[in-house]
């Protein structure tokens, strides 16, 4: 099932599952390996804390289903990538095109059900939609090589018989695969496209900061299970951690020594400390509310500085 050198080589901290879902992380990592300037995709990764509060805390959206404007089809086109989604009912009917896409692009994202793959924690006990990155096919062995999360959410190499990959695909509620055709584009054009898109994004950016300024009330909400609320807040600050890391990577492409880069990195670090506080809270059943709220207030101030600084950089 796994290769001896099973860990896939990539920037684990930047391209993490804190913010990126499985398809986003797979595509960004695979494209970067092929020379695409993927960090320009993150021009709109500064998701507001209001979005995080609404989806993760209030609507109980799982972190892997968090929705943002980041990594749209238009975003991929701005960096010279045409993303396409194909829906075919049976693996056998899709196989030849999947092989052609892998040959052309170096990978394909294949949707399926984690129930059928041993490396997934849900193997044989839970049905869940997921995507893996198919990388190569051994015709003699009738075996696929693919890249996917290990149980620690780190990308790793795996090998599976084609019949098992077919089960993964055919027994899913949504049968689809996604290709990413790389189209030549000058870096200057990519940079200009992303700068304009980043300007438009910041022009419409708004964040009340309720998650950060009213965190005490959110933690102590009487109608919520404390343990469950700790879990939601952990996920909320995980999203903020990952999104600010991605935004720092984009800003560094604009001007690596600009103040906004260090501000975005500081926001990511502080959000990460808040995330870790709620890991401990889930384990112990209690948290230091005063300490957490002080950190949240500090993050709120930094976020305000970040937005102003970023606006100055990419105006």
C-alpha positions in Angstrom: 0.0 0.0 0.0 2.7 2.5 0.9 6.2 3.1 -0.5 9.3 3.0 1.5 9.9 6.7 1.0 6.3 7.4 1.8 6.4 11.1 2.8 5.9 13.4 -0.2 8.4 16.3 -0.4 6.7 19.7 -0.1 6.3 22.7 2.2 4.2 21.1 5.0 3.7 24.2 7.1 2.5 26.5 4.2 0.5 24.0 2.3 -1.3 22.5 5.3 -4.9 21.4 5.9 -5.4 24.2 8.4 -6.9 26.3 5.6 -6.7 24.3 2.4 -9.1 21.5 1.8 -8.0 18.2 0.2 -8.5 19.3 -3.4 -6.9 22.7 -2.9 -3.8 21.4 -1.1 -3.3 18.5 -3.7 -3.6 20.9 -6.6 -1.4 23.6 -5.2 1.4 21.2 -4.2 1.2 19.2 -7.5 1.3 22.4 -9.6 4.1 24.0 -7.7 6.2 20.9 -8.3 5.6 21.5 -12.0 6.8 25.1 -11.8 3.5 27.0 -11.5 3.8 30.2 -9.4 1.0 28.9 -7.1 1.6 31.4 -4.2 0.0 34.1 -6.4 -3.2 32.1 -6.0 -3.4 33.3 -2.4 -4.2 37.0 -3.2 -7.6 36.4 -1.6 -6.7 34.0 1.2 -7.1 36.6 3.9 -10.5 35.3 4.9 -12.3 37.5 7.4 -12.9 36.3 11.0 -16.6 37.0 10.3 -16.6 34.3 7.7 -14.8 31.9 10.0 -17.2 32.7 12.9 -20.3 32.3 10.7 -19.3 29.0 9.1 -17.3 27.1 11.7 -18.8 28.3 15.0 -22.4 29.3 14.2 -23.3 27.0 11.3 -21.1 24.1 12.5 -19.5 23.7 9.1 -16.7 21.1 9.2 -13.3 22.7 8.6 -12.7 20.7 5.4 -15.9 22.2 4.0 -15.0 25.8 4.8 -15.9 27.9 1.7 -14.0 31.0 0.6 -13.3 32.9 -2.6 -9.8 31.5 -2.7 -8.6 29.2 -5.5 -11.5 29.7 -7.9 -11.4 28.7 -11.6 -10.6 32.4 -12.4 -7.8 32.3 -9.9 -6.2 29.3 -11.6 -6.5 30.9 -15.0 -4.6 34.0 -13.7 -1.6 31.8 -13.1 -1.9 29.9 -16.4 -3.9 26.8 -15.3 -7.2 25.6 -16.8 -9.0 23.6 -14.2 -11.7 21.2 -15.5 -14.1 18.9 -13.7 -15.5 15.8 -15.4 -18.4 13.6 -14.2 -18.5 10.1 -15.5 -20.6 7.4 -13.9 -18.2 4.5 -14.1 -14.4 4.3 -13.6 -14.0 2.0 -16.7 -15.5 4.7 -18.9 -13.3 7.4 -17.5 -10.0 5.4 -17.3 -8.6 6.3 -20.8 -9.2 10.0 -20.3 -7.8 9.9 -16.7 -4.6 8.3 -18.1 -4.3 10.9 -20.8 -4.7 13.7 -18.3 -2.0 12.2 -16.0 0.3 11.9 -19.0 -0.3 15.5 -20.0 -0.5 17.3 -16.7 1.4 15.0 -14.3 -1.6 14.3 -12.1 -5.3 14.1 -11.8 -7.5 14.6 -8.8 -9.9 11.6 -8.4 -13.0 11.8 -6.2 -14.1 8.8 -4.2 -15.1 7.3 -0.9 -12.4 6.9 1.8 -14.2 3.7 3.0 -12.2 1.8 0.4 -8.6 2.9 1.1 -6.6 1.3 4.0 -4.5 4.4 4.6 -7.6 6.5 5.5 -8.8 6.4 9.2 -12.3 5.8 7.9 -11.4 2.6 6.1 -14.3 0.1 6.3 -16.1 2.1 9.0 -17.3 5.4 7.5 -18.3 6.8 4.1 -16.8 10.2 3.2 -16.2 12.1 0.1 -12.5 12.7 -0.7 -10.1 13.4 -3.5 -6.7 11.9 -4.1 -3.9 12.8 -6.6 -3.3 10.1 -9.1 0.3 10.3 -10.3 1.1 7.3 -12.4 -0.1 3.9 -13.6 1.8 0.6 -13.9 0.1 -1.3 -16.7 2.0 -4.5 -15.9 1.0 -4.5 -12.3 -2.4 -2.8 -12.9 -1.6 -0.5 -10.1 -1.9 3.2 -9.4 0.6 5.4 -7.6 -1.1 8.2 -5.8 -0.5 11.0 -3.2 -2.8 11.6 -0.3 -2.9 12.6 3.4 -1.6 10.2 5.9 -3.4 10.0 9.3 -1.3 13.1 10.4 -2.6 15.1 7.4 0.9 15.0 5.8 1.0 14.1 2.1 2.4 10.7 1.4 2.9 8.2 -1.5 0.6 5.2 -1.8 0.1 2.4 -4.3 -3.2 0.6 -4.9 -4.5 -2.0 -7.4 -6.6 -0.5 -10.1 -9.6 -2.5 -8.9 -9.5 -0.9 -5.5 -9.2 2.6 -7.1 -12.2 1.7 -9.2 -14.2 0.8 -6.0 -13.1 4.1 -4.4 -14.5 6.0 -7.5 -17.6 3.9 -8.4 -19.0 3.7 -4.9 -18.9 7.5 -4.2 -21.9 9.7 -4.2 -20.2 12.1 -6.6 -18.2 10.4 -9.4 -15.8 13.0 -10.8 -12.2 13.7 -11.6 -10.4 17.1 -12.1 -7.6 18.0 -14.5 -5.3 21.0 -14.3 -3.9 21.8 -17.8 -0.9 24.1 -17.5 -0.8 26.9 -20.1 2.3 29.0 -20.7 2.1 32.5 -19.2 4.7 35.1 -18.5 5.5 35.7 -14.8 4.9 39.4 -15.3 1.4 38.7 -16.5 0.7 36.4 -13.6 2.0 39.0 -11.2 -0.1 41.8 -12.8 -3.2 39.6 -12.8 -2.8 38.7 -9.1 -2.0 42.3 -8.0 -5.2 43.6 -9.6 -7.3 40.7 -8.2 -5.7 41.4 -4.8 -6.6 45.1 -5.0 -10.2 44.2 -5.8 -10.4 41.8 -2.9 -9.1 44.2 -0.4 -11.3 47.0 -1.7 -14.3 44.9 -0.7 -12.8 43.4 2.5 -14.7 43.9 5.7 -14.3 42.3 9.1 -16.2 43.3 12.3 -13.8 41.2 14.4 -16.6 39.8 16.6 -14.8 36.5 16.9 -11.8 38.2 18.4 -13.4 41.0 20.4 -16.3 39.0 21.8 -14.5 35.6 22.3 -15.3 35.4 26.0 -19.1 35.4 25.3 -18.6 32.9 22.5 -16.6 30.6 24.8 -19.2 30.9 27.6 -22.3 30.6 25.4 -24.8 28.8 27.7 -26.6 26.9 24.9 -23.5 25.2 23.6 -21.6 22.2 24.9 -18.3 23.5 26.2 -16.3 20.6 24.8 -17.9 21.0 21.4 -17.4 24.7 21.4 -13.7 24.2 22.2 -13.5 22.0 19.1 -15.2 24.5 16.9 -13.0 27.3 18.1 -9.9 25.1 17.5 -11.1 24.7 13.9 -11.9 28.4 13.6 -8.4 29.5 14.6 -6.8 26.7 12.5 -8.5 28.2 9.4 -7.2 31.6 10.4 -3.7 30.2 11.0 -3.5 28.6 7.6 -5.1 31.5 5.7 -2.7 34.1 7.1 0.3 31.9 6.3 -0.9 31.7 2.7 -1.5 35.4 2.6 2.0 36.1 3.9 3.4 33.9 1.0 1.4 36.0 -1.5 2.5 39.4 0.0 6.2 38.2 0.0 5.9 37.8 -3.8 4.8 41.4 -4.0 7.7 42.7 -1.8 9.5 40.3 0.6 10.7 43.0 3.0 7.4 44.9 3.3 5.9 45.3 6.7 2.7 43.5 5.7 4.6 40.2 5.2 5.8 40.1 8.8 2.3 41.3 10.0 0.6 38.4 8.2 3.2 36.0 9.6 2.6 37.4 13.1 -1.1 37.0 12.7 -0.6 33.4 11.6 1.6 32.7 14.6 -0.8 34.2 17.1 -3.8 32.5 15.6 -1.8 29.3 15.8 -1.3 29.9 19.6 -5.0 30.4 20.0 -5.7 27.2 18.0 -3.3 25.3 20.3 -5.0 26.7 23.4 -8.2 25.1 22.3 -6.4 21.7 21.7 -5.5 21.8 25.4 -8.9 22.9 26.4 -10.5 20.0 24.6 -8.2 17.6 26.3 -8.6 19.0 29.8 -12.2 20.4 29.6 -11.1 23.9 30.7 -9.2 26.9 29.5 -7.7 30.1 30.7 -10.3 32.5 29.3 -8.5 35.7 30.4 -5.3 34.6 28.7 -7.1 33.5 25.5 -9.1 36.7 25.3 -6.0 38.8 25.7 -4.4 37.0 22.8 -7.5 37.4 20.7 -7.4 41.2 21.4 -3.8 41.3 20.3 -4.7 39.4 17.1 -7.5 41.9 16.4 -5.1 44.8 16.6 -2.6 43.0 14.3 -5.3 42.1 11.8 -6.3 45.8 11.5 -2.7 46.8 10.9 -2.3 44.0 8.3 -5.2 45.1 6.2 -4.0 48.7 6.1 -0.4 47.6 5.3 -1.5 45.2 2.6 -3.6 47.9 1.0 -0.6 50.2 0.8 1.5 47.4 -0.7 -0.7 46.4 -3.6 -2.6 49.6 -4.3 
